[in-house]
Amino acid sequence: MLTDNFNLDAKSISRLSSRGLSLKTLKEQLSEELELSIELWKAQGLHVIRHQGYYYFDTKFIPIHQAEFCIVDIETNGSKIEKHQIIELLL
């Protein structure tokens, strides 16, 4: 899950893909320097860019006809995480 390894709360992660995050909000939540965090995210495949004073996932600015998608179908033997497991992955 993204929030496990990403030093931002769930609301801020959501805002990176929609309205953007201010520099102040990012700095309040990060334990490392902003530039270091951005480089670490980039190395993990999460590209965060600055646009008009706010930070966004770069995918916000990719036209849908130029985007690449990976569709995954996950089959489980139930809906409870504690009791059930993944039984099939289709890519």
One Martini backbone bead per residue (centre of mass of N, CA, C, O) as a GRO file, in nm:
protein
   91
    1MET     BB    1   0.098   0.035   0.021
    2LEU     BB    2   0.159   0.363  -0.014
    3THR     BB    3   0.138   0.467   0.293
    4ASP     BB    4   0.373   0.289   0.415
    5ASN     BB    5   0.619   0.447   0.217
    6PHE     BB    6   0.473   0.728   0.261
    7ASN     BB    7   0.516   1.050   0.425
    8LEU     BB    8   0.197   1.065   0.384
    9ASP     BB    9  -0.113   1.123   0.398
   10ALA     BB   10  -0.397   1.029   0.239
   11LYS     BB   11  -0.493   1.314   0.161
   12SER     BB   12  -0.226   1.408   0.026
   13ILE     BB   13  -0.212   1.190  -0.188
   14SER     BB   14  -0.474   1.271  -0.326
   15ARG     BB   15  -0.385   1.571  -0.390
   16LEU     BB   16  -0.153   1.497  -0.592
   17SER     BB   17  -0.392   1.404  -0.811
   18SER     BB   18  -0.541   1.694  -0.801
   19ARG     BB   19  -0.487   1.992  -0.635
   20GLY     BB   20  -0.249   1.972  -0.467
   21LEU     BB   21   0.056   2.072  -0.292
   22SER     BB   22   0.208   2.247  -0.073
   23LEU     BB   23   0.505   2.318   0.060
   24LYS     BB   24   0.413   2.331   0.354
   25THR     BB   25   0.275   2.052   0.370
   26LEU     BB   26   0.516   1.883   0.295
   27LYS     BB   27   0.714   1.977   0.521
   28GLU     BB   28   0.531   1.885   0.764
   29GLN     BB   29   0.544   1.557   0.671
   30LEU     BB   30   0.847   1.547   0.641
   31SER     BB   31   1.162   1.402   0.743
   32GLU     BB   32   1.287   1.508   0.493
   33GLU     BB   33   1.396   1.649   0.241
   34LEU     BB   34   1.235   1.734  -0.036
   35GLU     BB   35   1.440   1.655  -0.260
   36LEU     BB   36   1.494   1.372  -0.148
   37SER     BB   37   1.205   1.266  -0.161
   38ILE     BB   38   1.166   1.303  -0.467
   39GLU     BB   39   1.399   1.111  -0.547
   40LEU     BB   40   1.292   0.858  -0.403
   41TRP     BB   41   1.023   0.845  -0.552
   42LYS     BB   42   1.142   0.826  -0.835
   43ALA     BB   43   1.295   0.553  -0.781
   44GLN     BB   44   0.986   0.423  -0.725
   45GLY     BB   45   0.788   0.570  -0.959
   46LEU     BB   46   0.727   0.863  -0.819
   47HIS     BB   47   0.622   1.145  -0.984
   48VAL     BB   48   0.704   1.471  -0.867
   49ILE     BB   49   0.573   1.795  -0.937
   50ARG     BB   50   0.600   2.135  -1.022
   51HIS     BB   51   0.296   2.353  -1.038
   52GLN     BB   52   0.219   2.658  -0.965
   53GLY     BB   53   0.329   2.596  -0.649
   54TYR     BB   54   0.257   2.289  -0.682
   55TYR     BB   55   0.218   1.946  -0.604
   56TYR     BB   56   0.241   1.655  -0.828
   57PHE     BB   57   0.153   1.413  -1.012
   58ASP     BB   58   0.245   1.371  -1.340
   59THR     BB   59  -0.024   1.228  -1.442
   60LYS     BB   60  -0.211   1.483  -1.449
   61PHE     BB   61  -0.051   1.581  -1.740
   62ILE     BB   62  -0.149   1.327  -1.896
   63PRO     BB   63  -0.283   1.230  -2.161
   64ILE     BB   64  -0.481   0.961  -2.207
   65HIS     BB   65  -0.359   0.884  -2.500
   66GLN     BB   66  -0.050   0.868  -2.351
   67ALA     BB   67  -0.108   0.658  -2.159
   68GLU     BB   68  -0.024   0.400  -1.930
   69PHE     BB   69  -0.144   0.066  -1.866
   70CYS     BB   70  -0.227  -0.158  -1.585
   71ILE     BB   71  -0.418  -0.448  -1.566
   72VAL     BB   72  -0.562  -0.593  -1.267
   73ASP     BB   73  -0.676  -0.915  -1.162
   74ILE     BB   74  -0.814  -1.001  -0.845
   75GLU     BB   75  -0.845  -1.309  -0.683
   76THR     BB   76  -1.053  -1.431  -0.423
   77ASN     BB   77  -1.187  -1.623  -0.128
   78GLY     BB   78  -1.259  -1.327  -0.017
   79SER     BB   79  -1.301  -1.016   0.200
   80LYS     BB   80  -1.109  -1.103   0.436
   81ILE     BB   81  -0.790  -1.049   0.526
   82GLU     BB   82  -0.761  -1.254   0.772
   83LYS     BB   83  -0.898  -1.518   0.600
   84HIS     BB   84  -0.804  -1.442   0.314
   85GLN     BB   85  -0.691  -1.489  -0.034
   86ILE     BB   86  -0.499  -1.497  -0.301
   87ILE     BB   87  -0.561  -1.698  -0.614
   88GLU     BB   88  -0.543  -1.467  -0.853
   89LEU     BB   89  -0.356  -1.332  -1.138
   90LEU     BB   90  -0.435  -1.083  -1.391
   91LEU     BB   91  -0.266  -0.915  -1.679
   0.00000   0.00000   0.00000
